[in-house]
Amino acid sequence: MTQTIHEQLKTLHEVILEERECAKALDIVALQEATQRKDTLIAQLELEGTLSPEDRQLADTIRFENRRNAYLLWSALNWIRESMEFFGRKTVPDSYTPAGSMVTRGAGGRLLSGRV
């Protein structure tokens, strides 16, 4: 079935909004499916010539919403990295022997090493 440019843009916008809701709900399987559908829609989108003002506005909205999703996923990834770094730090400080040499403890934190 052939869709008009406007219908293709509306479908793409709906998929991008669905993608964000899946990310917020932490539904990874649905997020991957939505991302795959988005990629397929973008590949099928045939933007030749100039867009009408209404389609141009919808395309700008799609660009904004897609960047918003990208920022959401990027910040979530950074938060996870920072959390893993925090829990990976040593919880026991280094100590010294009576001779003055440093005694280092285990490299990992207690949560990641399995010790409580």
C-alpha positions in Angstrom: 0.0 0.0 0.0 1.4 3.4 -1.0 1.3 6.1 1.6 1.6 9.7 1.1 4.5 11.6 2.6 2.3 13.1 5.3 1.0 9.6 6.3 4.6 8.3 6.4 5.7 11.2 8.6 2.8 10.7 10.9 3.5 7.0 11.2 7.2 7.8 11.9 6.2 10.3 14.6 4.0 7.7 16.3 6.8 5.1 16.3 9.2 7.6 17.8 6.8 8.4 20.6 6.2 4.7 21.2 10.0 4.2 21.3 10.3 6.7 24.1 7.5 5.1 26.1 9.2 1.7 25.8 12.4 3.2 27.0 10.7 4.8 30.0 9.0 1.5 30.8 12.4 -0.3 30.5 10.7 -2.7 28.0 13.9 -3.6 26.0 12.2 -6.1 23.6 9.5 -3.6 22.6 12.2 -0.8 22.4 14.2 -2.9 20.0 11.1 -3.6 17.9 10.1 0.1 17.8 13.7 1.1 16.8 13.7 -1.5 14.0 10.3 -0.2 12.7 11.7 3.4 12.9 14.7 2.4 10.9 12.5 0.7 8.3 10.2 3.7 8.0 13.2 6.1 7.6 14.6 3.8 4.9 11.2 3.7 3.1 10.6 7.5 3.4 10.8 9.1 0.0 11.4 12.8 0.4 11.8 14.2 -3.0 11.4 17.8 -3.8 10.0 20.3 -1.3 7.7 19.6 1.5 4.5 21.5 2.2 4.6 23.8 5.3 2.5 21.3 7.3 4.9 18.4 6.4 7.9 20.6 7.1 6.5 21.3 10.6 5.9 17.6 11.2 9.4 16.8 10.0 10.8 19.3 12.4 8.7 17.8 15.2 10.0 14.4 14.3 13.6 15.6 14.4 13.1 17.2 17.8 11.4 14.1 19.3 14.1 11.8 17.9 16.8 13.9 19.4 14.9 13.9 22.7 14.8 10.1 22.6 18.6 10.0 21.8 19.3 12.3 24.8 17.1 10.1 27.1 19.0 7.0 26.1 22.4 8.7 26.2 21.8 10.0 29.7 20.5 6.6 30.9 23.7 5.0 29.6 25.9 7.6 31.4 23.9 7.1 34.6 24.5 3.4 34.4 28.2 3.9 33.7 28.6 6.3 36.7 26.7 3.8 38.9 29.0 1.0 37.9 32.0 3.1 38.4 30.8 4.1 41.9 30.1 0.6 43.0 33.4 -0.6 41.5 35.5 1.8 43.6 37.3 0.4 46.6 35.4 0.7 49.9 38.5 -0.1 52.1 41.3 2.4 52.0 44.9 1.4 51.6 46.8 0.8 54.8 50.5 0.6 55.8 52.7 -1.9 57.4 54.9 -1.0 60.4 57.8 -0.8 57.9 56.0 1.9 56.0 55.1 -0.1 52.8 51.6 0.1 51.5 49.2 -2.8 51.8 46.5 -2.7 49.2 43.1 -4.4 49.7 40.9 -6.1 47.1 40.4 -4.2 43.9 36.6 -4.3 43.7 33.8 -2.9 45.9 31.9 -5.2 48.2 28.7 -5.2 46.1 30.4 -6.3 42.9 32.8 -8.8 44.5 29.9 -10.7 46.2 31.2 -9.9 49.7 28.9 -8.0 52.0 
